[in-house]
Amino acid sequence: MSSIGIRIRVPGARLRARGLVWLVARQHRAALWAGLAVVVVIGAYIVWQRAGMVGYVGAHDIQGCADVNAGALCHGKEISPQEGTNPTAEAFRHLTDTYRTPLLNTGRLLIALPALIGVFIGAPLFARELETGTHQVVWTQSVGRTRWLIAKLAVPLVAVTAGTAVLAALYTWWWRAARPQFQDIAWGTAVPFDATGPAAVALAPLSFLLGAAAGLLLRRTLPAMVVTLGATAGAQYGLDTLRPHLMTPRTVGSALSAETPPQVYVDAWRGMGNGYLTRSGEKIPLDSCSSAVGAGWERCFARLGATGRWYEELQPASHYWPMQWMQAGICLVAAAALAALCVWWIGRRRA
């Protein structure tokens, strides 16, 4: 009797959790190696740029000198922007020209990374297998759907979170060294806030799970990628809009805190709001008379009861880390909800 190559299944010899994790890692080994290469390249670039910047600042003795090009104090000496031959002004100008743009562009790249993770790693994770039907091969090996889903999520999720954490830590290290020289870059803006600290790390799993959920629900790779890109961009925009309201701004002004130390203004994230005060201390925002022109500006504020006293709302530097953890918490809660949605959906889906 001829052999037809029937495979005999040994009882108990089924694909278990450990083997499933190995299978997932093997399926995505190319992406894992590519991600590791990206982390190494960007990390090396950050270390190289920071080392060059710190070395230049130390060699020219301009630690803590800021806004020299606009005229400022540096080590107790006033530097005028007209003093083109002044070595301190020239050194600071070269520092700005050489290191400011790379600092900002690297931050923008790190902000874009979560979107790329969601689009190219999260979205195809389930969509490609559901689209081609290859998930059935694993499901026929007595592997439960939930176990398959958890294994598929766990391996890339750990990888992208770890890689993002390394890059965020390195960029935070670079930013803290650059901050004294580039004080005009507000710490609450997208760069550097979304590229540093736990807020940067938490964006990666959120975007990844947005992509995974989109792929699981839509079951088509290209539509899932498009939806993930839009959802991630919307999430980042929403976080940027919400950020100024995470903590109550501090109000300073000519009548409220005349003794406010100058350092509060230097390190603060400004632009939360400003205007004039009435005799009773009520605030009149500056944009209340935005439509007035010329002398009408003064008449408008006089009609509203404004006095010569002014106020400004700002976020002091002490709010940086609390706001970092608040934003990270929002992202992680949303990511956990998306993971739960994926588990629930795979349990109710027909084979």
C-alpha positions in Angstrom: 0.0 0.0 0.0 1.4 3.3 -1.0 2.1 6.1 1.5 0.2 9.3 1.1 2.1 11.2 3.8 -0.6 11.4 6.5 0.7 13.3 9.5 -0.1 11.6 12.7 -1.1 13.9 15.5 0.3 12.9 18.9 -2.1 13.6 21.8 -1.0 16.6 23.8 1.4 17.8 21.1 -0.3 21.1 20.4 0.9 24.7 20.0 1.1 26.0 23.6 1.5 29.5 24.9 5.3 29.4 24.9 5.4 28.1 21.3 2.9 30.7 20.3 5.0 33.5 21.6 8.0 32.1 19.7 5.9 31.8 16.6 4.8 35.4 16.8 8.3 36.6 17.4 9.5 34.6 14.4 6.7 36.0 12.2 7.8 39.5 13.1 11.5 39.1 13.4 12.2 41.3 10.4 10.2 44.1 11.9 11.8 43.6 15.3 15.3 43.8 13.9 14.3 46.9 11.9 12.9 48.5 15.0 16.1 47.8 16.9 18.1 49.3 14.1 16.0 52.5 14.2 16.4 52.8 18.0 20.2 52.3 17.7 20.6 54.9 14.9 18.4 57.6 16.5 19.9 56.9 20.0 23.4 57.2 18.6 22.5 60.4 16.9 21.1 61.9 20.1 24.2 60.9 22.1 26.4 62.4 19.4 24.5 65.7 19.2 24.3 66.1 22.9 28.0 65.4 23.4 28.9 68.0 20.8 26.5 70.6 22.2 27.7 70.1 25.8 31.3 70.2 24.7 30.8 73.4 22.8 28.9 75.1 25.6 31.7 74.2 28.1 34.5 75.2 25.8 33.0 78.7 25.2 31.8 79.2 28.8 28.2 80.0 27.8 26.4 77.7 30.3 23.0 79.2 31.2 23.3 82.1 28.7 20.0 82.5 26.9 18.7 84.8 24.1 22.0 86.4 23.6 21.0 87.3 20.1 18.2 89.5 21.4 20.4 91.0 24.1 20.7 89.4 27.5 22.9 88.9 30.6 25.6 86.2 30.4 27.6 85.6 33.6 26.6 89.1 34.9 27.7 90.9 31.7 25.2 92.4 29.3 25.6 91.2 25.7 24.3 93.4 23.0 23.2 91.8 19.6 25.0 94.7 17.9 28.3 93.5 19.2 29.0 91.3 16.3 32.7 90.8 17.3 31.8 89.9 20.9 33.1 86.3 21.3 30.2 85.3 23.7 27.5 86.5 21.3 29.3 84.8 18.4 29.6 81.6 20.3 25.9 81.6 21.3 24.9 82.4 17.7 26.9 79.4 16.5 25.3 77.2 19.2 21.8 78.2 18.0 22.6 77.7 14.4 24.2 74.3 14.9 22.2 72.6 17.6 18.7 74.2 17.8 17.3 72.8 14.6 18.6 69.2 15.2 17.1 69.4 18.7 13.6 70.4 17.4 13.7 68.1 14.3 14.6 65.1 16.5 11.7 65.9 18.8 9.4 66.1 15.8 10.6 62.7 14.6 10.0 61.1 18.0 6.5 62.6 18.0 5.9 61.0 14.6 7.1 57.6 15.7 3.9 56.5 17.5 1.9 57.2 14.4 4.3 55.1 12.3 4.1 52.3 14.9 0.4 52.3 14.8 0.2 52.4 11.0 2.9 50.0 10.0 3.0 47.6 13.0 -0.4 47.8 14.8 -2.8 48.1 11.8 -1.4 45.1 9.8 -1.0 42.9 12.9 -4.5 41.3 12.7 -5.8 42.8 9.5 -3.3 41.0 7.3 -4.0 37.6 8.8 -7.8 38.1 8.8 -7.6 39.3 5.2 -5.7 36.3 4.0 -7.2 33.7 6.3 -3.8 32.6 7.8 -5.2 32.9 11.3 -7.1 29.7 10.7 -3.9 27.7 10.7 -3.1 28.7 14.3 -6.7 28.3 15.4 -6.8 24.7 14.2 -3.9 23.8 16.5 -6.1 23.9 19.6 -5.0 27.4 20.4 -7.8 29.6 21.7 -8.6 32.9 20.0 -7.9 34.9 23.2 -4.5 33.2 23.7 -3.7 33.9 20.1 -4.7 37.5 20.4 -2.8 38.1 23.6 0.4 36.6 22.1 0.0 38.6 19.0 -0.3 41.8 21.0 2.3 41.1 23.7 5.4 40.6 21.7 5.2 43.8 19.5 3.7 45.8 22.4 6.7 45.1 24.7 9.1 45.8 21.8 7.7 49.2 20.8 7.2 50.3 24.4 10.8 49.4 25.3 12.2 51.1 22.2 10.2 54.2 22.8 11.3 54.3 26.4 14.9 54.2 25.4 14.6 57.0 22.9 12.4 59.2 25.2 15.0 58.8 28.0 17.8 59.8 25.7 15.9 62.8 24.3 15.0 63.9 27.8 18.7 63.7 28.7 19.5 65.9 25.7 16.7 68.4 26.3 17.7 68.9 30.0 21.2 69.9 28.8 19.8 72.2 26.1 17.1 73.8 28.1 19.2 76.5 29.8 20.4 77.8 26.5 17.1 77.6 24.6 14.7 79.0 27.1 12.5 80.5 24.4 11.2 76.9 23.6 8.3 76.4 26.0 8.4 73.1 27.7 4.6 72.6 27.3 4.6 72.7 23.5 4.5 69.5 21.4 8.3 69.6 21.2 9.6 68.8 23.7 6.7 67.7 25.9 5.4 64.8 23.6 9.0 63.6 23.0 10.1 63.4 26.6 9.3 61.6 29.8 6.4 59.1 30.4 4.1 61.0 28.1 6.3 60.1 25.1 6.4 56.4 26.2 2.7 56.1 26.7 1.9 57.4 23.2 3.5 54.3 21.6 1.2 51.6 23.1 -1.8 53.8 22.5 -1.1 54.2 18.8 -0.1 50.5 18.5 -3.4 49.4 20.1 -5.4 51.9 18.0 -3.9 50.2 14.9 -4.5 46.7 16.3 -8.1 47.5 17.1 -8.7 49.0 13.7 -7.3 46.0 11.9 -9.3 43.6 14.0 -12.6 45.5 13.4 -12.1 46.4 9.7 -10.2 43.2 8.7 -8.6 45.0 5.8 -5.0 46.3 6.0 -5.1 49.5 3.9 -8.3 50.9 5.5 -7.0 50.0 8.9 -3.8 51.9 8.2 -5.7 55.0 7.1 -8.0 54.9 10.1 -5.0 54.4 12.5 -3.2 57.4 11.0 -6.2 59.6 11.4 -7.0 58.3 14.9 -3.4 58.8 16.1 -3.2 62.3 14.7 -6.5 63.1 16.4 -5.4 61.7 19.7 -2.2 63.7 19.7 -4.1 66.9 18.7 -6.6 66.3 21.5 -3.8 65.7 24.1 -2.1 69.0 23.0 -5.4 70.8 23.3 -6.1 69.3 26.7 -2.6 69.8 28.2 -2.9 73.5 29.3 -6.0 72.4 31.4 -4.5 69.4 33.1 -3.5 71.7 36.0 -4.8 75.0 37.2 -2.5 77.8 35.8 -0.7 80.1 38.2 -1.9 83.7 38.0 0.7 86.4 38.3 0.5 90.1 37.8 1.3 93.7 38.9 -1.2 93.6 41.8 -1.3 89.8 42.5 2.3 88.8 42.9 4.7 91.7 42.7 7.2 89.7 44.6 7.1 86.8 42.0 10.7 85.7 41.4 12.0 86.3 37.9 12.8 82.6 37.6 9.1 81.8 37.6 8.7 83.6 34.3 11.9 82.3 32.8 11.1 78.6 33.3 7.3 78.9 32.9 5.1 77.8 30.0 3.5 81.1 29.2 0.5 82.1 27.0 -2.3 80.5 29.1 -4.0 83.9 29.2 -3.4 87.5 30.0 -5.2 90.8 30.3 -6.2 93.6 32.8 -7.8 93.6 36.2 -10.8 95.6 37.4 -10.8 97.5 40.7 -12.5 94.5 42.3 -9.8 92.1 40.9 -11.9 90.6 38.2 -10.0 89.5 35.0 -10.6 91.1 31.6 -8.9 88.9 29.0 -6.8 90.8 26.4 -8.9 89.4 23.5 -12.0 91.0 24.9 -11.2 94.1 22.8 -9.5 92.3 19.9 -11.9 94.0 17.4 -11.0 97.5 18.6 -8.4 99.6 16.7 -6.4 102.7 17.6 -7.9 104.7 20.4 -10.9 102.4 20.5 -8.7 99.9 22.3 -8.3 102.1 25.4 -12.0 103.1 25.4 -13.0 99.5 25.2 -11.1 98.4 28.2 -12.1 101.6 30.1 -15.8 100.7 29.4 -15.1 97.2 30.8 -13.7 98.7 34.0 -10.0 97.8 33.4 -7.3 99.5 35.4 -3.6 99.8 34.8 -3.1 96.5 36.7 -2.4 93.5 34.5 -2.4 89.7 35.0 -0.9 86.7 33.3 -1.7 83.0 33.6 1.1 80.5 33.2 2.2 77.0 34.0 5.3 77.0 36.3 8.1 74.6 35.7 7.0 72.6 38.8 3.9 71.5 36.8 6.0 69.7 34.2 6.3 66.2 35.8 2.8 66.1 37.2 1.4 67.0 33.7 3.7 64.3 32.2 2.3 61.6 34.4 -1.3 62.9 33.9 -1.0 62.7 30.1 0.7 59.3 30.3 -2.1 58.0 32.5 -4.7 59.2 30.0 -2.9 57.4 27.2 -2.5 54.1 29.2 -6.1 54.1 30.3 -7.2 54.5 26.7 -4.7 51.8 25.6 -6.1 49.4 28.2 -9.6 50.0 27.0 -8.5 49.2 23.4 -6.9 46.0 24.5 -10.0 45.0 26.4 -12.0 45.8 23.2 -9.8 43.5 21.2 -10.2 40.6 23.7 -14.0 41.1 23.7 -14.3 41.3 20.0 -12.2 38.2 19.2 -14.3 36.2 21.6 -17.6 37.0 19.9 -16.3 36.8 16.3 -17.2 33.8 14.2 -14.5 31.7 12.8 
